[in-house]
């Protein structure tokens, strides 16, 4: 368990029409581990041209939507009975944009986790573009776990990707707390026996070339090497502080925290290390600021999510306000 850290009290599973129902299985395992409530939602999204479809089919638009809801209710109930035969859970069927309904449900019911099967990548470049997953990563106030159909319901080897470079961060304290929340979220889902958490930080010595170019010491190579060593030392010290904080908070936990600093661009480092470490899950922060100014970390987080072959758990900083819920 997770010691002094908060325990999830309510987990929301987004059920779909696939045979695997990996999101439901993972959400159920998470809820069981912490004796949390499990809620299930299924989303019906009528196509934008439903009126044209109805007219050409000789049907009433609302009647078609009602039939879609009935089919979704029947399918969700059957899947629940198959996956969780011992639990009497009534799925909630919602109509409209999935991400809007999921976020509203989270806000109204106070959910601590959303678990959803990742949608297939779309678009010419393979990016998510304006998919439900993309919106949830940007706007859902609680952690969002995007599972893949071939994953295990309970991950055992987890990468917690943290950003220890707060030199030019807009909100350094927020970034520090986000790093802790990333590790905390990783610990929350690491409830399977023998679970390991690799706390990964991608670092780089971006000014190395400038030291070479502007050095007046007579030994530009040594100056550049010294710069790299000092940069690495700063990141190692920051990692040590983070580990010390988290280990103190996890004193009663059996989860192993392993630090790993790897040099390179964050997108490539996380992708490469997720493969090298054979990770079952990557946990990462996706928002750099809190409040109404909260913004998605643009291409960096987007590229990471789209490049990974394993599931992703996205975390927001404490105090984040979803733009969909702002007054």
C-alpha positions as CSV (number, residue, x, y, z in Angstrom):
1,X,0.0,0.0,0.0
2,X,1.0,3.6,-0.1
3,X,1.7,4.7,3.4
4,X,0.7,8.3,4.2
5,X,-0.2,9.1,0.6
6,X,-3.9,9.5,-0.3
7,X,-5.8,6.4,-1.3
8,X,-8.2,6.4,-4.3
9,X,-11.7,6.4,-3.1
10,X,-13.5,6.2,-6.4
11,X,-12.3,4.8,-9.7
12,X,-14.1,5.4,-13.0
13,X,-13.9,2.8,-15.8
14,X,-14.8,3.8,-19.3
15,X,-16.2,0.7,-20.9
16,X,-16.1,0.1,-24.7
17,X,-17.3,-2.5,-27.1
18,X,-14.1,-4.5,-27.4
19,X,-13.7,-8.1,-26.2
20,X,-10.7,-7.4,-23.9
21,X,-12.3,-4.7,-21.6
22,X,-8.8,-4.0,-20.3
23,X,-9.9,-0.7,-18.8
24,X,-12.6,-2.3,-16.8
25,X,-10.3,-5.0,-15.6
26,X,-7.5,-2.5,-14.6
27,X,-10.0,-0.2,-12.9
28,X,-11.5,-3.2,-11.0
29,X,-8.1,-4.3,-9.8
30,X,-7.2,-0.8,-8.7
31,X,-10.5,-0.3,-6.8
32,X,-10.1,-3.7,-5.2
33,X,-6.6,-3.0,-4.0
34,X,-7.8,0.1,-2.1
35,X,-11.4,-0.9,-1.3
36,X,-12.5,2.0,-3.5
37,X,-15.8,2.4,-5.2
38,X,-15.9,1.4,-8.9
39,X,-18.1,3.3,-11.3
40,X,-18.6,2.4,-15.0
41,X,-19.6,4.7,-17.8
42,X,-20.2,3.9,-21.5
43,X,-20.3,6.7,-24.1
44,X,-22.6,6.9,-27.1
45,X,-21.4,9.5,-29.7
46,X,-23.9,9.9,-32.5
47,X,-22.1,10.9,-35.8
48,X,-22.3,14.6,-36.7
49,X,-24.4,13.8,-39.7
50,X,-26.9,11.8,-37.8
51,X,-29.7,13.9,-39.3
52,X,-28.7,13.0,-42.8
53,X,-28.3,9.3,-41.9
54,X,-31.8,9.3,-40.3
55,X,-33.4,11.0,-43.3
56,X,-31.9,8.6,-45.8
57,X,-32.7,5.6,-43.6
58,X,-36.3,6.8,-43.3
59,X,-36.0,6.8,-39.5
60,X,-36.4,9.4,-36.8
61,X,-33.1,10.8,-35.5
62,X,-34.0,10.5,-31.8
63,X,-35.3,7.0,-32.4
64,X,-31.9,6.0,-33.8
65,X,-30.1,7.5,-30.9
66,X,-32.4,5.8,-28.4
67,X,-31.6,2.5,-30.1
68,X,-27.9,3.2,-29.9
69,X,-28.3,3.8,-26.2
70,X,-30.2,0.6,-25.7
71,X,-27.5,-1.4,-27.5
72,X,-24.8,0.3,-25.5
73,X,-26.6,-0.5,-22.2
74,X,-27.1,-4.1,-23.2
75,X,-23.4,-4.5,-24.3
76,X,-22.0,-2.8,-21.2
77,X,-24.2,-4.9,-18.9
78,X,-23.1,-8.1,-20.6
79,X,-19.4,-7.1,-20.4
80,X,-19.8,-6.2,-16.7
81,X,-21.3,-9.6,-15.9
82,X,-18.6,-11.4,-17.9
83,X,-15.6,-9.5,-16.4
84,X,-17.0,-8.9,-12.9
85,X,-19.7,-11.6,-12.3
86,X,-19.7,-11.0,-8.5
87,X,-20.3,-7.3,-8.6
88,X,-23.7,-5.6,-9.1
89,X,-22.7,-2.5,-10.9
90,X,-25.1,-0.5,-13.1
91,X,-23.3,1.1,-16.0
92,X,-24.1,4.7,-16.8
93,X,-24.8,5.4,-20.5
94,X,-24.2,9.0,-21.7
95,X,-24.8,10.6,-25.0
96,X,-22.5,13.1,-26.6
97,X,-18.8,13.8,-26.7
98,X,-17.1,11.2,-24.5
99,X,-14.5,13.4,-23.0
100,X,-17.0,16.0,-22.0
101,X,-19.2,13.4,-20.3
102,X,-16.2,11.8,-18.6
103,X,-14.9,15.0,-17.2
104,X,-18.3,16.1,-16.0
105,X,-18.7,12.8,-14.3
106,X,-15.3,13.1,-12.6
107,X,-16.3,16.5,-11.3
108,X,-19.8,15.6,-10.1
109,X,-18.8,12.3,-8.5
110,X,-15.4,13.1,-7.2
111,X,-13.5,10.4,-9.0
112,X,-9.8,9.9,-8.3
113,X,-8.9,7.9,-11.4
114,X,-10.1,7.5,-14.9
115,X,-9.2,4.2,-16.6
116,X,-9.9,4.1,-20.4
117,X,-8.7,2.0,-23.3
118,X,-6.5,4.1,-25.5
119,X,-8.0,5.0,-28.9
120,X,-6.2,4.0,-32.1
121,X,-4.0,6.8,-33.4
122,X,-5.5,8.8,-36.3
123,X,-4.5,11.4,-38.8
124,X,-1.8,11.6,-41.4
125,X,1.0,11.9,-38.9
126,X,-0.5,9.3,-36.5
127,X,-1.1,11.8,-33.8
128,X,-4.2,11.8,-31.7
129,X,-5.3,15.3,-32.9
130,X,-8.7,16.1,-31.4
131,X,-9.5,12.7,-30.1
132,X,-11.2,12.0,-26.8
133,X,-7.9,10.8,-25.4
134,X,-6.1,14.0,-26.3
135,X,-8.9,16.1,-24.6
136,X,-8.7,14.0,-21.5
137,X,-4.9,14.4,-21.3
138,X,-5.3,18.1,-21.5
139,X,-8.5,18.8,-19.5
140,X,-9.4,16.0,-17.1
141,X,-8.6,17.1,-13.5
142,X,-7.8,13.6,-12.1
143,X,-5.2,11.1,-13.4
144,X,-6.1,9.5,-16.7
145,X,-4.8,5.9,-17.3
146,X,-4.9,5.0,-21.0
147,X,-4.6,1.2,-21.2
148,X,-3.7,-0.9,-24.2
149,X,-5.6,-4.1,-25.2
150,X,-2.5,-6.3,-24.7
151,X,-1.4,-4.9,-21.3
152,X,-1.7,-6.6,-18.0
153,X,-4.5,-5.2,-15.8
154,X,-2.0,-4.6,-13.0
155,X,1.4,-3.2,-14.1
156,X,4.5,-4.4,-12.3
157,X,7.3,-2.4,-13.9
158,X,6.5,1.2,-14.0
159,X,8.4,4.3,-15.2
160,X,7.6,7.5,-13.4
161,X,9.0,10.3,-15.7
162,X,9.9,13.4,-13.7
163,X,11.2,16.8,-14.7
164,X,13.9,17.9,-12.3
165,X,14.9,21.0,-14.3
166,X,13.0,23.8,-12.7
167,X,15.6,26.5,-13.6
168,X,13.2,28.2,-16.0
169,X,9.9,26.7,-14.9
170,X,7.0,29.1,-14.9
171,X,6.0,27.7,-11.5
172,X,8.9,25.9,-9.9
173,X,7.0,24.9,-6.8
174,X,4.2,23.5,-8.9
175,X,6.7,21.5,-10.9
176,X,8.2,20.1,-7.7
177,X,4.8,19.0,-6.5
178,X,3.9,17.6,-9.9
179,X,7.0,15.3,-9.7
180,X,5.8,14.1,-6.3
181,X,2.3,13.5,-7.7
182,X,3.8,11.5,-10.6
183,X,5.6,9.2,-8.3
184,X,2.5,9.0,-6.0
185,X,0.3,8.0,-8.9
186,X,2.9,5.4,-10.0
187,X,2.8,4.0,-6.4
188,X,-1.0,3.9,-6.4
189,X,-1.1,1.6,-9.4
190,X,1.9,-0.5,-8.3
191,X,-0.2,-2.8,-6.1
192,X,0.8,-6.1,-7.7
193,X,3.4,-8.1,-5.7
194,X,6.9,-7.4,-6.8
195,X,6.1,-4.1,-8.4
196,X,9.0,-1.7,-9.2
197,X,9.0,2.0,-10.0
198,X,11.8,3.5,-12.1
199,X,12.0,7.2,-11.5
200,X,13.3,8.5,-14.8
201,X,14.7,11.9,-15.5
202,X,15.9,12.9,-19.0
203,X,18.6,15.5,-18.7
204,X,20.9,17.3,-21.1
205,X,23.8,19.8,-21.0
206,X,22.3,22.3,-23.4
207,X,25.0,24.9,-22.9
208,X,27.9,22.5,-23.6
209,X,28.5,24.0,-27.1
210,X,28.4,27.5,-25.8
211,X,31.1,26.7,-23.3
212,X,33.2,25.4,-26.1
213,X,32.5,28.5,-28.2
214,X,33.1,31.2,-25.6
215,X,35.7,29.6,-23.3
216,X,38.7,31.8,-22.4
217,X,40.3,29.3,-20.1
218,X,42.7,27.9,-22.7
219,X,41.2,24.5,-22.4
220,X,37.7,24.5,-23.9
221,X,37.4,20.7,-23.7
222,X,38.0,20.7,-19.9
223,X,35.6,23.6,-19.5
224,X,32.9,21.9,-21.4
225,X,33.4,18.6,-19.5
226,X,33.2,20.5,-16.2
227,X,30.0,22.1,-17.4
228,X,28.5,18.7,-18.2
229,X,29.6,17.3,-14.8
230,X,28.1,20.2,-12.9
231,X,24.9,19.9,-14.8
232,X,24.6,16.2,-14.0
233,X,25.5,16.8,-10.4
234,X,22.7,19.4,-10.0
235,X,20.2,16.8,-11.5
236,X,21.5,14.0,-9.2
237,X,21.1,16.2,-6.2
238,X,17.5,17.0,-7.3
239,X,16.8,13.3,-7.8
240,X,18.2,12.6,-4.3
241,X,15.9,15.2,-2.7
242,X,12.9,13.8,-4.5
243,X,13.7,10.2,-3.5
244,X,14.3,11.2,0.1
245,X,10.9,13.0,0.2
246,X,9.1,10.1,-1.3
247,X,10.8,7.4,0.7
248,X,9.9,9.2,3.9
249,X,6.3,9.4,2.8
250,X,6.4,5.7,1.7
251,X,8.1,4.4,4.8
252,X,5.5,1.6,5.3
253,X,5.4,0.7,1.6
254,X,7.2,-2.3,0.0
255,X,7.4,-0.6,-3.4
256,X,10.9,-0.3,-4.7
257,X,11.9,3.2,-6.1
258,X,14.9,3.1,-8.5
259,X,16.4,6.3,-9.8
260,X,17.5,6.6,-13.4
261,X,19.1,9.6,-15.1
262,X,19.5,9.3,-18.8
263,X,21.0,12.0,-21.1
264,X,19.1,13.1,-24.2
265,X,15.9,14.7,-25.4
266,X,13.0,13.8,-23.2
267,X,10.9,12.4,-26.0
268,X,13.6,10.0,-27.1
269,X,14.8,9.1,-23.6
270,X,11.3,8.1,-22.4
271,X,10.6,6.1,-25.5
272,X,14.0,4.3,-25.4
273,X,13.9,3.6,-21.7
274,X,10.3,2.3,-21.8
275,X,11.6,-0.3,-24.3
276,X,14.9,-1.0,-22.5
277,X,13.1,-1.3,-19.1
278,X,10.3,-3.4,-20.6
279,X,7.9,-1.0,-18.9
280,X,4.2,-2.0,-18.3
281,X,3.3,1.7,-17.8
282,X,4.7,5.2,-18.1
283,X,3.5,7.8,-15.6
284,X,4.1,11.4,-16.6
285,X,2.8,14.9,-15.9
286,X,1.0,16.6,-18.8
287,X,0.4,20.1,-17.5
288,X,3.0,22.6,-16.5
289,X,0.8,25.2,-14.7
290,X,-2.2,25.3,-12.4
291,X,-5.4,27.3,-12.4
292,X,-6.9,28.9,-15.5
293,X,-3.5,29.3,-17.0
294,X,-3.0,25.6,-17.1
295,X,-1.7,24.5,-20.5
296,X,-0.8,21.2,-22.1
297,X,2.9,20.8,-22.5
298,X,2.4,20.9,-26.3
299,X,4.5,18.8,-28.6
300,X,6.7,17.3,-26.0
301,X,4.0,15.4,-24.1
302,X,2.1,14.8,-27.3
303,X,5.0,13.2,-29.0
304,X,5.8,11.1,-25.9
305,X,2.3,9.7,-25.7
306,X,2.2,8.9,-29.4
307,X,5.6,7.3,-29.5
308,X,5.1,4.9,-26.6
309,X,4.1,1.3,-27.1
310,X,3.0,0.8,-23.5
311,X,0.1,2.4,-21.6
312,X,0.3,5.9,-20.2
313,X,-0.9,7.4,-16.9
314,X,-1.2,11.2,-17.2
315,X,-1.1,13.3,-14.0
316,X,-2.0,17.0,-13.4
317,X,-0.5,19.3,-10.7
318,X,-2.4,19.9,-7.5
319,X,-4.7,22.9,-8.0
320,X,-5.2,22.3,-11.7
321,X,-8.5,23.7,-13.0
322,X,-10.0,22.1,-16.0
323,X,-11.0,24.7,-18.6
324,X,-14.2,22.8,-19.0
325,X,-15.1,23.3,-15.3
326,X,-13.9,26.8,-14.8
327,X,-16.6,29.3,-13.6
